[in-house]
Amino acid sequence: STGQALQQISAAKEVCCECTVKTECLEFAIETNQDCGIWGGTSEDERRQIRREAAARARSQRAL
């Protein structure tokens, strides 16, 4: 997540911007816990954050 990797991440995300299945790709990555690479225009860190937020929402709904 530093130096050349940031350039590679940016380039990969640019490809995703043009993709017609970006949403489906991200959903697949989240559902199958993909932890490497760019999926659906998101980095590993961004997908981890999405999963954390979804887990927090699920916990708060169960508490109701």
C-alpha angles and dihedrals in degrees: 000000000000138000115350092006090066090055091049092049091050092049092049092049090053089058089051091055089066095045121110094205098048094123094047090047092053092046090052091049092050094045094048095039097239106188102177132067134001116311124176091350095304133113127225091264093049092051091048088054091049090051092048092050092048091050091050091051091049092050093049091049092051089052091059 
